[in-house]
Amino acid sequence: MTILVSAPSRGLRPLAFALLITTISGSAFAQADDVVARVNGKDITRADVSVAEEMYGPQLGTMPADARLSVIVDTLIEMRIISDAAKDAGIDDQDDYKRQMEFFERQTLRAIFMEQKAADTVTDEAARQIYDRQIALIPAIPERRLRHILVASEDEAKQVIASLAEGTPFAKLAADRSLDVVSKANGGDLGFIVEGQTVPEVDQAARELKVGEFTKEPVRSAFGFHVVLLEESRDRPPPAFELVEPQIRQSLKAAEERRISGELRAAAKVEKLVPDVAPPQEDDGHDH
C-alpha cells in the first residue's frame, strides 16, 4: 500500500514536503542482509531506503553515508509507526485519504511512465549530437594569457624592462617587485582574459605583442606603470561535454515529455469546464 507522511525533525526539515513511498506488507521474502529495521515485527529493507533516499536526498546534502543511512532509517521507522497508528484509527477508510491516494497514484504513474518513455530518447548519442551542434554555433572568443608587473614609477618600470632584457625571469621580477598583491604570488599571471577584463591600457599594449614578447616601454594606467608579457593566445575552449551533459540530458528529457504529453492529449477527448486563463508572467527583472 502507498502512504503519505511528513519528514521527521531529525536531520530532515519537518513539513518540507511529503514522502510517497511503497511499503512492504509481505516482507517474509526479504534477505536478512536487506533488512535495516523492524517495527512490530514488520521489516524495513534497503529497497525502502532507496526509495526514501530519492525523495529526501537533496535535504541530506553531503552528509556522510553512515549518518545519511541512519537518518533515512529513522524516517522510515517513524513513518511505519505513525502509518500503522493511522490504519488502526481507520484513516485508510476515509474519503480524504482515498482521494489523496488516487491523486498520488496518478502522479506516480505519470512520473514512471514519462521516465521510462523518455529514456528511449535520452541516449548518449543524442546528448553528444546536441552538444556538437551547440558547440558549432558558439562564436570564437579570443583570449590572451597575460602576466604583468605593476610598479609605482616610470623609472621602476624601465628598470624591470632592462632586467627582463638581461634574462631575468618575468615571474621572479613580478614576485619581487609587483605592487599587484594578487597576481605577484603567481609570478604576475593574470590567467586567460578577454578584451575588457583588464584596464584599457593593458589591453591596448597586449594587442601589439606577439606570444612570448613583453612591452619595451612602460604602460601607464590609473594604477601605476605596467610591464606586460603575452604568454599565450588562443580561442576560448568550449565547456567540456561532461560538464554540460546533465543539462543536455534534462533538456532532452523535458522535450520528449512535452512531445509525449502533446500526443496523448491530442488523442484524448478532453472537456475543460473552467475558463482557460494563462497564468500571469513573473517579473524576472528584465524589461521585455
C-alpha positions as CSV (number, residue, x, y, z in Angstrom):
1,M,0.0,0.0,0.0
2,T,1.2,3.6,-0.6
3,I,1.3,6.0,2.2
4,L,1.9,9.8,2.7
5,V,3.8,11.1,5.6
6,S,5.8,14.1,6.6
7,A,9.6,14.2,7.3
8,P,10.6,13.9,10.9
9,S,12.6,16.6,12.5
10,R,15.9,14.7,13.0
11,G,18.1,15.7,10.1
12,L,15.2,16.4,7.7
13,R,13.1,19.5,7.6
14,P,9.7,18.8,9.1
15,L,6.8,19.5,6.7
16,A,9.2,20.4,3.9
17,F,7.4,18.1,1.6
18,A,5.6,14.7,1.8
19,L,7.2,11.4,1.0
20,L,5.3,9.0,-1.3
21,I,6.7,5.5,-0.6
22,T,5.6,1.9,-1.2
23,T,5.6,-0.1,2.0
24,I,6.2,-3.8,2.0
25,S,3.2,-5.6,3.5
26,G,4.7,-9.1,3.0
27,S,8.4,-8.9,4.0
28,A,9.0,-12.6,4.6
29,F,10.9,-12.8,1.3
30,A,13.5,-10.1,2.3
31,Q,17.0,-11.4,2.8
32,A,18.4,-10.8,6.3
33,D,21.1,-8.5,4.9
34,D,18.5,-6.4,3.3
35,V,16.6,-5.7,6.5
36,V,17.7,-2.4,8.2
37,A,15.0,-2.2,10.9
38,R,11.8,-3.8,12.2
39,V,8.8,-2.2,13.6
40,N,6.4,-4.5,15.5
41,G,7.7,-7.4,13.5
42,K,7.5,-5.7,10.1
43,D,10.7,-5.4,8.1
44,I,12.1,-2.2,6.6
45,T,14.5,-3.0,3.8
46,R,17.2,-1.4,1.8
47,A,14.7,-1.2,-1.1
48,D,12.6,1.1,1.1
49,V,15.7,3.1,1.9
50,S,16.5,3.6,-1.8
51,V,13.0,5.0,-2.5
52,A,13.2,7.3,0.5
53,E,16.7,8.5,-0.5
54,E,15.4,9.6,-3.9
55,M,12.9,11.8,-2.2
56,Y,15.0,13.1,0.7
57,G,18.4,13.1,-0.9
58,P,18.5,16.9,-1.6
59,Q,17.8,17.6,2.1
60,L,20.7,15.4,3.2
61,G,23.3,17.3,1.2
62,T,26.9,16.0,1.7
63,M,26.0,14.1,4.9
64,P,28.4,11.1,5.5
65,A,26.9,7.8,4.2
66,D,26.5,6.2,7.6
67,A,24.7,9.3,9.0
68,R,22.6,9.5,5.8
69,L,21.5,5.9,6.2
70,S,20.7,6.4,9.9
71,V,18.6,9.4,9.3
72,I,16.6,7.7,6.5
73,V,16.0,4.6,8.6
74,D,14.8,6.8,11.4
75,T,12.4,8.4,8.9
76,L,11.1,5.1,7.8
77,I,10.7,3.8,11.3
78,E,8.6,6.8,12.3
79,M,6.7,6.5,9.0
80,R,5.8,2.9,9.8
81,I,4.8,3.6,13.4
82,I,2.6,6.5,12.5
83,S,1.1,4.9,9.4
84,D,0.2,1.8,11.4
85,A,-1.5,4.0,14.0
86,A,-3.4,5.8,11.2
87,K,-4.7,2.5,9.9
88,D,-5.7,1.5,13.4
89,A,-7.6,4.8,13.6
90,G,-9.4,3.9,10.3
91,I,-7.8,6.7,8.3
92,D,-7.5,4.5,5.3
93,D,-11.3,4.1,5.1
94,Q,-11.8,7.9,5.0
95,D,-12.8,9.7,1.8
96,D,-10.0,12.3,2.2
97,Y,-7.4,9.5,2.3
98,K,-8.8,7.8,-0.7
99,R,-8.9,11.0,-2.8
100,Q,-5.2,11.8,-1.9
101,M,-4.2,8.2,-2.7
102,E,-5.9,8.4,-6.1
103,F,-4.1,11.7,-6.8
104,F,-0.7,10.3,-5.7
105,E,-1.2,7.1,-7.6
106,R,-1.8,9.1,-10.8
107,Q,1.1,11.3,-10.1
108,T,3.4,8.3,-9.6
109,L,2.1,6.5,-12.7
110,R,2.7,9.6,-14.7
111,A,6.3,10.1,-13.4
112,I,7.3,6.5,-14.0
113,F,5.7,6.3,-17.4
114,M,7.4,9.5,-18.6
115,E,10.7,8.4,-17.1
116,Q,10.6,5.1,-19.0
117,K,9.4,6.5,-22.3
118,A,11.8,9.4,-22.3
119,A,14.7,7.0,-21.6
120,D,14.5,5.8,-25.2
121,T,15.2,9.3,-26.5
122,V,17.8,10.5,-23.9
123,T,20.7,8.4,-25.2
124,D,24.5,9.0,-25.1
125,E,24.4,9.5,-28.8
126,A,21.5,12.1,-28.7
127,A,23.2,14.0,-25.9
128,R,26.5,14.1,-27.9
129,Q,24.8,15.3,-31.1
130,I,23.1,18.2,-29.2
131,Y,26.5,19.1,-27.7
132,D,28.3,19.0,-31.1
133,R,25.5,21.1,-32.7
134,Q,25.6,23.7,-30.0
135,I,29.3,24.0,-29.8
136,A,29.4,24.6,-33.6
137,L,27.2,27.7,-33.1
138,I,29.4,29.3,-30.4
139,P,31.4,32.1,-31.9
140,A,35.2,32.1,-31.4
141,I,36.2,34.2,-28.4
142,P,39.9,35.3,-28.4
143,E,41.7,35.1,-25.1
144,R,45.2,36.1,-24.0
145,R,47.1,34.8,-21.1
146,L,48.9,37.8,-19.7
147,R,51.5,38.4,-17.0
148,H,52.2,41.9,-15.7
149,I,54.3,43.7,-13.2
150,L,52.9,46.8,-11.6
151,V,55.2,49.4,-10.2
152,A,54.8,53.0,-8.9
153,S,57.0,55.0,-11.2
154,E,58.1,55.0,-14.8
155,D,61.8,54.7,-13.8
156,E,61.0,51.5,-11.9
157,A,59.2,50.1,-14.9
158,K,62.2,50.8,-17.1
159,Q,64.4,49.0,-14.6
160,V,62.1,46.0,-14.8
161,I,62.2,46.1,-18.6
162,A,66.1,46.3,-18.5
163,S,66.2,43.3,-16.2
164,L,63.9,41.3,-18.4
165,A,66.1,42.1,-21.4
166,E,69.1,40.7,-19.5
167,G,67.3,37.4,-19.0
168,T,65.8,37.7,-15.5
169,P,62.6,35.5,-15.4
170,F,59.4,37.6,-15.6
171,A,57.8,35.5,-12.7
172,K,60.7,36.3,-10.4
173,L,60.6,40.0,-11.1
174,A,56.8,40.0,-10.6
175,A,57.2,38.2,-7.2
176,D,59.9,40.6,-6.1
177,R,58.7,43.9,-7.3
178,S,55.0,44.0,-8.4
179,L,52.5,46.0,-6.4
180,D,49.7,43.8,-7.5
181,V,49.5,41.6,-4.4
182,V,47.0,39.1,-6.0
183,S,49.0,38.3,-9.2
184,K,52.5,38.6,-7.8
185,A,52.0,35.4,-5.8
186,N,51.6,33.7,-9.2
187,G,54.5,35.4,-11.0
188,G,52.3,38.2,-12.3
189,D,50.0,35.7,-14.0
190,L,46.5,37.2,-14.9
191,G,45.3,34.0,-16.5
192,F,43.4,33.9,-19.7
193,I,41.3,37.0,-20.2
194,V,39.3,38.6,-23.0
195,E,39.2,42.2,-24.1
196,G,37.7,44.4,-21.4
197,Q,38.6,42.3,-18.4
198,T,41.7,44.4,-17.6
199,V,42.4,48.1,-17.8
200,P,42.2,49.5,-21.4
201,E,45.9,50.5,-21.4
202,V,47.0,46.9,-20.7
203,D,44.6,45.6,-23.4
204,Q,46.0,48.0,-25.9
205,A,49.6,47.0,-25.1
206,A,48.8,43.3,-25.3
207,R,47.2,43.7,-28.7
208,E,50.6,44.8,-30.1
209,L,52.6,41.9,-28.7
210,K,53.4,38.6,-30.2
211,V,53.4,35.5,-28.0
212,G,56.5,35.5,-25.7
213,E,57.0,39.2,-26.1
214,F,56.9,41.8,-23.3
215,T,56.3,45.6,-23.6
216,K,59.6,47.5,-24.2
217,E,58.1,50.7,-22.8
218,P,56.2,51.2,-19.5
219,V,52.4,51.1,-19.8
220,R,50.8,53.8,-17.8
221,S,47.3,53.4,-16.2
222,A,45.4,54.9,-13.3
223,F,47.1,52.2,-11.0
224,G,50.7,52.9,-11.9
225,F,53.1,51.6,-14.5
226,H,52.8,48.1,-16.0
227,V,55.2,45.8,-17.8
228,V,53.1,43.3,-19.7
229,L,54.0,39.9,-21.1
230,L,51.9,38.0,-23.6
231,E,52.4,34.4,-22.6
232,E,49.8,32.7,-24.8
233,S,46.9,33.5,-27.2
234,R,44.0,31.2,-28.1
235,D,40.3,31.0,-28.8
236,R,38.4,30.2,-25.6
237,P,37.8,26.4,-25.4
238,P,34.1,25.3,-25.2
239,P,32.8,23.7,-22.0
240,A,33.7,20.0,-21.7
241,F,30.9,17.6,-22.7
242,E,31.0,16.1,-19.2
243,L,30.3,19.5,-17.7
244,V,27.1,20.2,-19.6
245,E,25.9,16.7,-20.2
246,P,23.4,16.7,-17.2
247,Q,21.8,19.9,-18.6
248,I,21.6,18.5,-22.1
249,R,20.0,15.3,-20.8
250,Q,17.5,17.2,-18.8
251,S,16.6,19.3,-21.8
252,L,16.1,16.2,-24.0
253,K,14.0,14.6,-21.3
254,A,11.8,17.7,-20.9
255,A,11.3,18.0,-24.7
256,E,10.4,14.3,-25.0
257,E,7.9,14.5,-22.1
258,R,6.3,17.5,-23.8
259,R,6.0,15.6,-27.1
260,I,4.5,12.5,-25.4
261,S,2.1,14.7,-23.4
262,G,1.0,16.6,-26.5
263,E,0.4,13.4,-28.5
264,L,-1.6,11.8,-25.7
265,R,-3.7,14.9,-25.1
266,A,-4.4,15.3,-28.9
267,A,-5.7,11.7,-28.9
268,A,-7.8,12.1,-25.8
269,K,-11.3,13.6,-25.5
270,V,-10.8,16.4,-23.1
271,E,-13.5,18.8,-21.7
272,K,-12.1,21.6,-19.6
273,L,-15.1,23.1,-17.8
274,V,-13.4,26.2,-16.3
275,P,-12.1,29.2,-18.2
276,D,-8.8,28.7,-20.0
277,V,-6.8,31.5,-18.4
278,A,-3.0,31.9,-18.8
279,P,-1.1,32.4,-15.6
280,P,0.5,35.9,-15.1
281,Q,4.1,36.3,-16.1
282,E,6.5,36.5,-13.3
283,D,8.7,39.6,-13.1
284,D,12.3,38.4,-13.8
285,G,13.8,41.9,-13.6
286,H,14.1,42.3,-17.3
287,D,12.2,44.8,-19.5
288,H,10.8,42.5,-22.2
